[in-house]
Amino acid sequence: MGTSQLVILILSFLLASSLSGQVVFSRRAYKELGPSYQQIWIWNPSSGVLKALTHSPRNHFLPTCTGGKITFVSSEEEWDDNSKLWSFDPASGEERVIGPPPMPPSHEPTPKNGCYAFANAGSLEACGKDEDLSVSRAGKLIGQFNIQTNECPIDDRGTIGKCDTPILSLEWSPDAKWLLVGELGLNTNSTAPQFDYYVVEAATMKLTKVASASEYDILWLPGREELLYTTPEDLAPLPGARRERNVWVQQLILFDPATGKSTAITSGVTNNFDASLCSR
């Protein structure tokens, strides 16, 4: 191996190590004048530092970080006929097309043991059927919930009844202390799909509401037992614009299930989503 190859290998290793455990996401900071784009930003959970990685005149959706390299999808919209998969090298700043985009992610749950949503961690198992959740340990039932706190009009006469808000996702935290429950959001719609998220503490079987959040845009931070989620899309006026203009905004929020405390990671008239965790 030549000297230059060895230097590149060492730099790649150091870069991968520096990004490991950080969160990459797509962020748009709107301008009063001229175009703005979704750029790749990174957030360090340990230091709290936010940093822009890209500044190019294109959109950067679905950033994924592995081994010091970041891939993203670029197009006018997140998925359209002109979408391409790009690679971004944080060391050099180079961006290049590497192929067609991957298929849109599928979150369709795989039914198991008669459950529409299912998750296990060691001897712990969680089963979701409609709005009913059951939790068992080593085959013994230890918790049962009906997560149906909403009432909805069910016909054109204004009759009030149960909402159709089934449990669609279940995920244990890295050390299995908490179960994350994703239920179809009461206020979900085709342009702004969202879930109502809850957590269940395994030791006490206490159920706590996390938030209404963007559909599937939530993740556990390993080693911290905290959740990072994206708020639902909302419209906000763009300050300083020559004429009245509303833009889409979303924020990243950190939730600590142990304390029930939420902390905003991003703020302002910005659009933040597609968060993912960097690995080595």
Buried (B, 14 or more C-beta within 10 A) or exposed (E): EEEEEEEEEEEBEEBBEBBBBBBBBBBBBBEEEEEBBBBBBBBBBEEEEBEEBBEBEBBBBBBBBBBBBBBBBBBEEBEEEEBBBBBBBBEEEEBEEEEEBEEEEEEEBEEEEEBBBBBBBEEBBBBBBBBBBBBBEEEEEBBEBEBBEBEEEEEEEEEEEEBEBBBBBBBBBEEBBBBBBBBBBBEBEEEBBBBBBBBBBBEEEEBBEBBBBBBBBBBBBBEBBBBBBBBBBEEBEBEEBEEEEEBBBBBBBBBEBEEEEEEEBBEEBBBBBBBBBBEE
